[in-house]
Amino acid sequence: MAHAVSESFFATLKAEEITQPCAMKQEAHPGIAAYIHGFYNPARLHSSRGYLSPNEYARGMANAGQSPSMRFAA
């Protein structure tokens, strides 16, 4: 399951943020970090999480007394 989640994330990252190749990792880092922290985690809704953003989902799990990673621990 984790493999599919990471593949989905990187496909989304490539489609929505990384539209041109970067010559060096240092060139890509600021754009990727801004995408993750500025859009993907706080705003992007996920159907697998009840149409919540990752941040909203993590807050809900924390309020329920669970680690967000516990959902997939079975």
C-alpha positions in Angstrom: 0.0 0.0 0.0 2.7 2.5 0.9 4.4 1.9 -2.5 1.1 2.9 -4.3 0.8 6.0 -2.1 4.3 7.2 -2.9 3.9 6.5 -6.6 0.7 8.5 -6.6 2.4 11.4 -4.8 5.3 11.6 -7.2 3.0 11.4 -10.2 1.0 14.3 -8.8 4.2 16.2 -8.0 5.4 15.8 -11.6 2.0 16.8 -13.0 1.3 19.8 -10.8 4.7 21.2 -9.8 7.8 19.9 -11.7 7.0 20.8 -15.3 10.6 21.3 -16.4 13.7 19.3 -15.6 16.2 20.7 -13.1 19.9 20.4 -13.8 20.7 20.0 -10.1 18.9 18.8 -7.0 19.5 22.1 -5.3 17.4 23.8 -8.1 14.5 21.5 -7.5 14.4 21.6 -3.7 12.8 25.0 -3.1 9.9 24.4 -5.5 9.3 20.9 -4.2 9.3 22.0 -0.6 7.0 24.9 -1.4 4.6 22.6 -3.2 4.5 20.1 -0.3 4.2 22.5 2.6 2.3 25.2 0.8 -0.3 23.2 -1.1 -0.1 19.4 -0.9 -0.2 19.0 2.9 -2.5 21.9 3.8 -4.9 22.1 0.9 -4.9 19.1 -1.5 -7.9 16.8 -0.9 -7.4 13.0 -0.9 -10.3 10.6 -1.7 -8.5 7.9 0.3 -8.7 10.1 3.4 -12.4 11.1 3.1 -11.6 14.1 1.0 -9.4 15.7 3.7 -6.0 17.3 3.2 -3.1 15.4 4.8 -2.9 18.1 7.5 -6.6 17.8 8.3 -6.4 14.0 8.4 -3.4 14.1 10.8 -5.2 16.5 13.1 -8.2 14.3 13.2 -6.1 11.2 14.0 -4.2 13.2 16.7 -7.6 14.3 18.2 -8.7 10.6 18.2 -5.5 9.7 20.0 -3.9 7.8 17.1 -0.8 8.3 15.0 -1.8 9.1 11.4 0.3 6.1 10.3 -1.8 3.7 12.4 -4.5 3.7 9.8 -2.4 1.5 7.6 -0.8 -0.6 10.3 -3.1 -3.7 10.0 
